[in-house]
Amino acid sequence: TSAGTYVVPPLLGAYHARYPRIRVTLMVEHRRSIEEGLLSHRIDLGVMGYIERQERFVVELLRPYELVMVAPPAHRLAGRSGIPLRDLKEETLLLRERESVTRLATELQFGQAGVPIAASLELGNIEATKEGVAAGLGIAVLPREAVAAELAGGDLVVLDVQGFPLQRQWYVVHIRDRRLSLAARALPAEAAVGAPLRP
C-alpha cells in the first residue's frame, strides 16, 4: 500500500501524459490480494515489496527505498546519534497491519537484535500511523517516501537508530507465461530501473 499511495501515482501520471488514450485503474491493496489478482488474471501488473510465490511471477526491480524510524520533534531521543535499538524497548511502537511488509521488516529487525517490542499499537494504514506519531502516541517505522512531507514540514523527525534505515526494494510483478498487452508492457519499461530478477 505504501508504493500504491506514494510511488505509483507519479509514475502513472508520467505514463498517462505519454499515452493519454490508455485507461488505467490503480488498486491499492495488500500483497496477498495483489498476488491473487495476478494469478486470477484480474490485474496485469503489481508493485510489491515482497513476493511469496516468486516462481509464479516475472519480477523486475522498480526502485530501492528506505524504512526509517520516525518520532515527533519533541521526542526524548530526537537529535541523538547512534541510538542503540535496545534503547527503544520501553517505547510504544506504532505498527502497521499484519499484512504489511513494513511491519514484517520491523519485527524481523527487532527480533534479530534480540530486542522485544514491549508495547505496541496496531494502526490500519500509513496515514493513521503518521498522525499517531505526530500526536505522541509512539514511534514508527515507515517508508521515507511516506513521511517526506512531514519531515520537510517539521511535524516528524527521523531517529538515528543503529541498523536503520532498513534498505528494501519495490518490484514490478506480472504472472509468468502470460503475454502482456502492449499497454502493460510499456509501464515497467518506462518505470523499472533494473533487469528482470530470476527466482
MOBELSUL-V779563 format. One record per residue. RES is the residue in three letters. PHI is phi in degrees with one decimal (NA if undefined). NEAR is the number of other C-alpha atoms within 10 Angstrom. Layout:
# MOBELSUL-V779563
{{RES & PHI & NEAR} {RES & PHI & NEAR}}
This chain:
# MOBELSUL-V779563
{{THR & NA & 20} {SER & -63.0 & 24} {ALA & -63.4 & 18} {GLY & -63.8 & 17} {THR & -89.7 & 16} {TYR & -113.8 & 16} {VAL & -112.5 & 17} {VAL & -69.0 & 16} {PRO & -54.5 & 13} {PRO & -62.8 & 12} {LEU & -64.6 & 15} {LEU & -68.2 & 18} {GLY & -62.4 & 12} {ALA & -66.3 & 14} {TYR & -63.9 & 18} {HIS & -65.6 & 15} {ALA & -63.6 & 11} {ARG & -82.6 & 10} {TYR & -127.1 & 13} {PRO & -66.1 & 11} {ARG & -92.1 & 8} {ILE & -87.8 & 11} {ARG & -87.8 & 8} {VAL & -121.6 & 12} {THR & -117.0 & 7} {LEU & -104.7 & 13} {MET & -111.1 & 13} {VAL & -100.0 & 16} {GLU & -139.2 & 16} {HIS & -76.4 & 17} {ARG & -58.8 & 20} {ARG & -68.0 & 15} {SER & -65.3 & 14} {ILE & -65.6 & 23} {GLU & -59.2 & 25} {GLU & -64.4 & 12} {GLY & -64.0 & 17} {LEU & -66.1 & 20} {LEU & -67.7 & 17} {SER & -91.5 & 11} {HIS & 66.1 & 13} {ARG & -77.2 & 10} {ILE & -129.4 & 18} {ASP & -89.4 & 20} {LEU & -134.5 & 21} {GLY & -126.6 & 23} {VAL & -118.6 & 27} {MET & -141.3 & 25} {GLY & -100.4 & 23} {TYR & -151.6 & 17} {ILE & -121.1 & 19} {GLU & -75.7 & 10} {ARG & -108.5 & 9} {GLN & -58.6 & 16} {GLU & -64.3 & 12} {ARG & -89.5 & 17} {PHE & -129.1 & 22} {VAL & -93.6 & 18} {VAL & -122.0 & 25} {GLU & -122.0 & 21} {LEU & -65.4 & 21} {LEU & -91.2 & 24} {ARG & -169.8 & 16} {PRO & -78.2 & 12} {TYR & -150.6 & 17} {GLU & -120.2 & 16} {LEU & -100.6 & 20} {VAL & -117.7 & 25} {MET & -90.7 & 22} {VAL & -116.2 & 26} {ALA & -148.6 & 28} {PRO & -69.8 & 26} {PRO & -58.4 & 19} {ALA & -89.3 & 13} {HIS & -60.7 & 16} {ARG & -60.9 & 9} {LEU & -99.1 & 17} {ALA & -62.0 & 17} {GLY & 91.6 & 14} {ARG & -76.8 & 10} {SER & -113.1 & 11} {GLY & 59.2 & 12} {ILE & -70.5 & 17} {PRO & -64.2 & 13} {LEU & -59.0 & 18} {ARG & -63.2 & 16} {ASP & -70.2 & 11} {LEU & -98.1 & 18} {LYS & -67.1 & 15} {GLU & -96.5 & 12} {GLU & -80.1 & 16} {THR & -81.4 & 18} {LEU & -102.7 & 24} {LEU & -85.4 & 23} {LEU & -102.6 & 25} {ARG & -72.0 & 23} {GLU & -63.8 & 17} {ARG & -61.9 & 13} {GLU & -76.9 & 12} {SER & -74.9 & 20} {VAL & -65.3 & 20} {THR & -59.4 & 24} {ARG & -65.5 & 19} {LEU & -58.2 & 15} {ALA & -65.2 & 16} {THR & -64.7 & 22} {GLU & -63.5 & 16} {LEU & -64.3 & 12} {GLN & -62.0 & 16} {PHE & -65.3 & 17} {GLY & -63.7 & 12} {GLN & -65.5 & 9} {ALA & -85.2 & 13} {GLY & 70.0 & 11} {VAL & -107.8 & 15} {PRO & -71.7 & 15} {ILE & -88.4 & 17} {ALA & -70.2 & 11} {ALA & -134.1 & 12} {SER & -148.7 & 16} {LEU & -125.0 & 17} {GLU & -98.1 & 14} {LEU & -117.6 & 16} {GLY & -74.6 & 13} {ASN & -157.6 & 14} {ILE & -65.0 & 20} {GLU & -62.2 & 11} {ALA & -64.1 & 14} {THR & -64.6 & 24} {LYS & -61.2 & 26} {GLU & -64.5 & 15} {GLY & -63.2 & 19} {VAL & -64.4 & 23} {ALA & -60.4 & 21} {ALA & -83.3 & 12} {GLY & 86.9 & 14} {LEU & -71.8 & 19} {GLY & 167.0 & 22} {ILE & -113.2 & 27} {ALA & -152.9 & 28} {VAL & -105.5 & 26} {LEU & -143.1 & 25} {PRO & -62.4 & 22} {ARG & -57.3 & 19} {GLU & -59.9 & 17} {ALA & -73.5 & 19} {VAL & -116.1 & 21} {ALA & -57.2 & 13} {ALA & -66.9 & 12} {GLU & -69.0 & 15} {LEU & -67.0 & 18} {ALA & -63.9 & 10} {GLY & -84.9 & 10} {GLY & 80.3 & 12} {ASP & -79.0 & 18} {LEU & -133.9 & 25} {VAL & -130.9 & 23} {VAL & -90.6 & 22} {LEU & -83.9 & 25} {ASP & -85.2 & 20} {VAL & -95.4 & 20} {GLN & -59.3 & 13} {GLY & 91.8 & 15} {PHE & -114.9 & 18} {PRO & -71.5 & 19} {LEU & -84.4 & 18} {GLN & -92.3 & 13} {ARG & -135.3 & 16} {GLN & -134.3 & 13} {TRP & -103.6 & 21} {TYR & -124.7 & 25} {VAL & -95.5 & 21} {VAL & -129.0 & 26} {HIS & -143.7 & 27} {ILE & -71.9 & 23} {ARG & -68.5 & 15} {ASP & 66.6 & 9} {ARG & -113.6 & 12} {ARG & -76.5 & 11} {LEU & -79.8 & 14} {SER & -67.1 & 9} {LEU & -59.6 & 8} {ALA & -62.9 & 14} {ALA & -70.0 & 16} {ARG & -67.4 & 14} {ALA & -70.6 & 13} {LEU & -68.6 & 17} {PRO & -65.4 & 21} {ALA & -64.4 & 12} {GLU & -76.1 & 13} {ALA & -102.6 & 17} {ALA & -71.7 & 16} {VAL & -109.3 & 14} {GLY & -129.8 & 14} {ALA & -84.6 & 10} {PRO & -56.2 & 15} {LEU & -97.4 & 12} {ARG & -95.3 & 10} {PRO & -69.2 & 10}}
